[in-house]
C-alpha cells in the first residue's frame, strides 16, 4: 500500500463568511463615497444657486436705480418748472408794461391835443364884434395902399407920421403892395393881441406873427413904436 500525503481541505464555510464580510466592507465604503459625492454635489449646487442669485440681486438693484434716478430727476425738474412759471409771469408782466406805458403816454398827450384843438377851434371860430374891430383897425394901419386919413384915428402920433407913411406907400408899390392880414385876435381888457400874416402883393411872406394894440377912448390904436418898427423892417424908417 502506497503512502499518501495528507493535505487539509479548505473550510468552505469560513471562506464564504470572509467573502461576505469583504462585500459588506465594500458596500459600506461605497455608501460613504456616494454620500460624500452627494454632499459635494449639493454644495456645488448651493454655490451655483448663490452665484446665480447674486446677479439677480444686482439686476434688481440696477433696475431700482433708474427708478430712483427718475424720482431724483422729478425732484430736480420741480425748480425748473417753477423757474419756467416765474419766467412766464415776468414775460406777462413785461408784455403788459408797454400797453400800460402807451396808455400813460396817451393820457400825457391828451392835454397837448386838447390845447391844439382849442387853438384850432379859436382860429376857425368867427371873431366877436370887438375882435373884428381890432382886426380891422390893425389891417388898415399896416396897409401901404390905405388912405392916410382913414389910418390916422387908429395910429398914435398920426400927425407926425404922414411923411413916413408916404415912404411906406412908395415901398409897397414896388412890391405890389404891403399889408398885414389878421387871422385872429384875442381881447384881454383894453389890449388886443392880433395874429397876422405879412403879405407882399397877395403872397404870404411871413405867417403866424403877433402884435398888440390898445383900446383908447373906445378906439383901437396902434402905437407909434410898433408902426415905425414895422416900417423899419420894410426899409422905410420913420422920420423924426
C-alpha positions in Angstrom: 0.0 0.0 0.0 1.4 3.3 -1.1 1.6 6.2 1.2 -0.3 9.4 0.6 0.5 12.9 1.9 -2.4 14.4 3.8 -3.5 17.9 2.7 -6.1 19.6 4.7 -9.1 20.9 2.7 -10.0 24.5 3.0 -13.1 25.2 5.0 -15.7 26.5 2.6 -17.8 28.0 5.3 -15.1 30.2 6.5 -14.3 31.3 3.0 -17.8 32.2 2.3 -18.0 34.2 5.5 -14.9 36.1 4.7 -16.2 37.0 1.2 -19.4 38.2 2.7 -17.5 40.4 5.2 -15.5 41.9 2.4 -18.6 42.5 0.4 -20.1 44.3 3.4 -17.0 46.4 3.8 -17.0 47.3 0.1 -20.7 48.2 0.3 -20.1 50.4 3.3 -17.2 52.2 1.6 -19.3 52.7 -1.5 -22.1 54.2 0.6 -19.7 56.7 2.2 -18.3 57.7 -1.2 -21.8 58.2 -2.5 -22.7 60.3 0.5 -19.5 62.4 0.0 -20.2 62.8 -3.7 -23.8 63.7 -2.9 -22.7 66.2 -0.3 -20.2 67.7 -2.8 -22.8 67.9 -5.4 -25.3 69.6 -3.1 -22.6 72.1 -2.0 -21.8 72.8 -5.6 -25.5 73.3 -6.4 -25.9 75.6 -3.5 -22.8 77.6 -4.6 -24.1 77.8 -8.1 -27.5 78.9 -6.8 -25.9 81.6 -4.7 -23.8 82.8 -7.6 -26.9 82.9 -9.8 -28.9 84.8 -7.2 -26.2 87.4 -6.9 -26.6 88.7 -10.5 -30.4 88.6 -9.9 -29.9 90.8 -6.9 -27.6 93.1 -8.8 -30.1 93.2 -11.6 -32.8 94.1 -9.2 -30.6 96.8 -7.6 -29.7 98.1 -11.0 -33.3 98.1 -12.1 -34.3 100.0 -9.0 -31.6 102.6 -9.6 -33.2 104.2 -12.7 -36.4 104.4 -10.7 -34.6 106.3 -8.0 -32.8 108.4 -10.7 -36.2 109.2 -12.2 -37.5 110.2 -8.8 -34.5 112.4 -8.3 -35.0 113.8 -11.8 -38.6 114.6 -11.0 -37.4 116.5 -7.9 -34.8 118.3 -9.9 -37.3 119.3 -12.5 -39.6 120.9 -9.9 -37.3 124.1 -9.6 -37.0 124.2 -13.3 -40.8 124.2 -13.7 -41.1 126.9 -11.0 -38.4 128.9 -12.9 -40.4 128.5 -16.1 -43.5 129.7 -14.3 -41.6 132.7 -12.9 -40.3 133.5 -16.4 -43.8 133.3 -17.9 -45.1 135.6 -15.2 -42.2 138.0 -15.9 -42.9 137.8 -19.6 -46.6 138.5 -18.9 -45.6 141.5 -16.7 -43.2 142.8 -19.4 -45.8 142.3 -22.1 -48.3 144.3 -20.1 -45.9 147.1 -19.4 -45.8 148.6 -22.9 -49.6 148.6 -23.1 -49.7 150.5 -19.7 -46.9 152.8 -20.9 -48.8 153.5 -24.1 -51.9 154.3 -22.0 -50.0 156.7 -19.8 -48.4 158.3 -22.9 -51.8 158.8 -24.4 -53.0 160.3 -21.1 -50.0 162.6 -21.0 -50.5 163.7 -24.7 -54.2 164.4 -24.1 -53.7 167.9 -22.6 -51.4 168.9 -25.5 -54.0 167.6 -28.0 -56.8 169.5 -26.2 -54.7 172.7 -26.4 -54.1 172.2 -30.1 -57.8 171.5 -30.6 -58.7 174.7 -28.7 -56.3 176.7 -30.7 -57.7 175.3 -34.0 -61.2 176.0 -32.8 -60.3 179.6 -31.9 -58.7 180.1 -35.3 -61.7 178.8 -37.2 -64.3 180.4 -34.9 -66.0 183.6 -36.0 -64.5 186.6 -34.2 -66.6 188.6 -31.8 -67.6 192.1 -32.8 -64.9 193.6 -30.6 -62.3 191.2 -32.0 -63.4 192.0 -35.6 -63.0 195.8 -34.8 -59.4 195.3 -33.5 -58.5 193.2 -36.6 -59.9 195.7 -39.0 -58.0 198.6 -37.3 -54.8 196.6 -37.5 -55.2 195.7 -41.1 -56.0 199.4 -42.0 -52.9 200.9 -40.3 -50.5 198.5 -41.9 -51.9 198.6 -45.4 -49.4 200.5 -47.6 -52.2 201.4 -50.1 -54.7 202.6 -47.5 -55.6 206.3 -47.3 -53.7 208.0 -44.5 -56.8 210.0 -43.4 -58.5 206.7 -42.6 -55.5 205.4 -40.7 -55.0 208.4 -38.6 -57.7 207.7 -35.9 -56.0 204.3 -35.2 -52.4 205.5 -35.2 -50.7 207.1 -32.3 -49.0 210.4 -33.1 -50.5 210.2 -36.6 -49.9 214.0 -37.3 -46.1 213.4 -37.2 -46.2 210.2 -39.2 -47.8 211.3 -42.5 -44.5 211.7 -44.3 -43.3 208.3 -43.1 -46.5 206.8 -44.3 -45.8 208.2 -47.8 -42.5 206.4 -47.9 -44.3 203.2 -46.8 -46.7 203.7 -49.7 -43.8 204.0 -52.2 -42.1 200.9 -50.9 -45.3 199.0 -51.1 -45.9 199.9 -54.8 -42.6 198.4 -55.7 -43.7 195.1 -54.2 -47.3 195.0 -55.4 -48.5 196.4 -52.0 -47.6 195.5 -48.4 -50.2 194.5 -45.9 -50.7 192.7 -42.6 -53.6 190.3 -42.8 -55.1 189.4 -39.4 -56.1 185.8 -38.9 -57.4 186.0 -35.3 -57.5 188.3 -32.3 -57.7 187.8 -28.5 -59.1 190.6 -26.3 -57.8 191.0 -22.7 -59.3 194.1 -21.2 -58.0 197.1 -23.2 -55.4 195.0 -25.0 -55.9 193.1 -28.2 -53.3 190.5 -29.4 -53.6 190.1 -33.1 -52.2 187.1 -35.1 -51.4 188.0 -38.7 -49.6 187.2 -41.9 -47.3 189.6 -43.8 -48.3 189.8 -47.5 -46.3 191.1 -50.4 -48.9 191.6 -53.0 -51.1 188.6 -52.5 -48.4 186.3 -51.4 -47.7 185.5 -47.7 -44.0 186.2 -46.9 -44.4 185.6 -43.2 -47.1 183.8 -41.2 -48.5 183.5 -37.7 -46.8 186.6 -36.3 -48.3 188.5 -33.4 -48.7 192.1 -32.3 -50.7 194.1 -29.7 -52.8 197.3 -29.8 -54.6 199.3 -27.2 -58.2 200.4 -26.8 -58.2 204.2 -26.2 -61.4 206.0 -25.7 -63.3 203.2 -27.4 -60.9 203.1 -30.5 -58.3 200.5 -31.2 -54.9 202.2 -31.7 -51.5 201.0 -32.9 -48.6 202.6 -31.0 -46.0 204.8 -32.9 -43.2 202.4 -31.8 -45.0 199.4 -33.3 -45.9 201.2 -36.5 -42.4 202.6 -37.0 -40.8 199.3 -36.1 -42.6 197.6 -39.0 -41.8 200.4 -41.4 -38.1 200.0 -40.5 -38.3 196.3 -41.4 -39.7 197.3 -44.7 -36.7 199.7 -45.1 -38.8 202.8 -44.9 -38.0 204.1 -41.4 -40.0 206.8 -39.8 -38.7 210.4 -39.9 -38.0 212.4 -36.8 
